[in-house]
Amino acid sequence: MTLGDWTVIGAVLISIAVTPLVVMSVGEAWLLHVVRRVNLGDRLYRDVFFGAGPAPVWLAARIVAITRPQALVMRAITVAYLGAAWWVAVRTVVTEGAAQSASATLGIGLIALGGHHVRMPSHYGLWSSLWVLVAAAAVLGAQPLVGGLALAAATAGRYTVGAAAVISLLPSVLVLDGAVAAATTAAGIALGLGALALVMGREGVGDFYRGAVANKSAYLTAGSVTPLEGLNRAVPSRGAPKATWLTSVPTVLGFVVLAAAPAGVIVGFVMGITDPNAPALAGGSLCLVGLSVTYPRCDAPHVAAATGLALPGLWLVAEAAGILDGASPTAAAVLSAALVAGLAGVVSRSRRATLRRDVPRCKGLPVSRHRGVWPDQTDDLRAKTGGTVMVLHDAASFFYLSGSLINPTPYDYPYASTFGPNGQATTIEGITSGRIGAVCRGEMDSNLAPHELLAFVDTMRHVGDTPQGAVFRI
């Protein structure tokens, strides 16, 4: 077996090991709640907000419908997805010369993506990055149709990442393998996206455009985090526990990698175009796509996902330049050490923190309080609202999920970045018309809070208080 084989197997095994240890995040709860709503009959984008392509939700919804809506099932999907992506990718490499580069690229990329798994074990965050790795392996293995289908799959998740991969990798295929191969790749992209559009139907495509594309402007402004802001958040403060420092190691390494990624883009494309070179072009493309993952939100989860593309991209460019011959074992060792440090921090923090493993729909996984409230501490809220309520709180999706509350709006993650340009006004209209009967106003990050909606809620009639916040009716 090659180095790439062993490192990928190691990444999957580490992912399995870390699955029961990582404290559940609000983002995980949100994705599972979205999947649950879809399985209960809500239509994606029209009835429930989701800011990316439908593929990650559809995949999880089909599996969860057979099992049950449990967070442990979602994490099992992530581990299985890591292994499946590796299996598909290594089989796209058919030429002996390309096998070593592609295999090591996959190995380094998947170990780096393990840092994302430590931060947030969710296949939604990994979906597009993994399929871009498959597409890069297809370029190295001269498999244009597989590459096109992989690019379509990447676009069916985080469509901005998929689009960046198409823009960067398609010209690489043209330079390396000619017009026929480029046309074959384009046909694979069209075939994959065409099949997706047929499954979604005309109404579904329209809902996707209105819900995930047209509303993107709010995310680009309200959800923006600059690289300096992201790095400042990632580096623990002085006096922070050792576990916090260990957990931050993969993220800090990711910021170092991203700082070098622009040079990888320039050097890779210059080398690849002046003297057609597959590793250089593929490496420059991966660096470019990795940078796109962090726009406009350069925070820890996005940086971790980006590192899984930018790091193997830098390695390919350096290999093509002849300055890192035989260095892939060193790169794998450094990455593995960083991942183990992060895992040690996760284990240490999970032992010291006050956690529960019996929270409904999260059983078997460690769950913490959110602003002092457990996710299933919803009896008072249910009594005051009848169980149907819009919750304006940082951990709203957790309360919906574990408390079996019904959200009468599409917004389970009630930040300004998800409402889009008109969502807050539409929600206010729903309240005044009586369609939305009760609103719970809790604590929220002031930078992301929907201030227009909150100002309106403050004018409503206060009917009681709950652990999540004050309850208002029109």
Sequence and secondary structure as in RCSB ss.txt:
>XXXX:A:sequence
MTLGDWTVIGAVLISIAVTPLVVMSVGEAWLLHVVRRVNLGDRLYRDVFFGAGPAPVWLAARIVAITRPQALVMR
AITVAYLGAAWWVAVRTVVTEGAAQSASATLGIGLIALGGHHVRMPSHYGLWSSLWVLVAAAAVLGAQPLVGGLA
LAAATAGRYTVGAAAVISLLPSVLVLDGAVAAATTAAGIALGLGALALVMGREGVGDFYRGAVANKSAYLTAGSV
TPLEGLNRAVPSRGAPKATWLTSVPTVLGFVVLAAAPAGVIVGFVMGITDPNAPALAGGSLCLVGLSVTYPRCDA
PHVAAATGLALPGLWLVAEAAGILDGASPTAAAVLSAALVAGLAGVVSRSRRATLRRDVPRCKGLPVSRHRGVWP
DQTDDLRAKTGGTVMVLHDAASFFYLSGSLINPTPYDYPYASTFGPNGQATTIEGITSGRIGAVCRGEMDSNLAP
HELLAFVDTMRHVGDTPQGAVFRI
>XXXX:A:secstr
  HHHHHHHHHHHHHHHHTTTS   HHHHHHHHHHHHHHTT  BTTTB  SS SHHHHHHHHHHHHS S HHHHH
HHHHHHHHHHHHHHHTT  SHHHHHHHHHHHHHHHHHHHHHHHH   HHHHHHHHHHHHHHHHHHTT HHHHHHH
HHHHHTSSHHHHHHHHHHHHHHHHHHH HHHHHHHHHHHHHHHHHHHHHHHHHHHHHHIIIIITTHHHHHHHT B
 HHHHHHHHS  TT  HHHHHHHHHHHHHHHHHHHHHHHHHHHHHHHHHTT HHHHHHHHHHHHHHHHTSSB SH
HHHHHHHHHHHHHHHHHHHHTTSSTT HHHHHHHHHHHHHHHHHHHHHHHHHS  BS  TT TTS B  BTTB T
T  HHHHHHHTTB EEESTTHHHHHHHHT B SSS SS SHHHHTTTHHHHHHHHHHTTSS EEEE    TTTS 
HHHHHHHTTSEEEEEETTEEEEE 
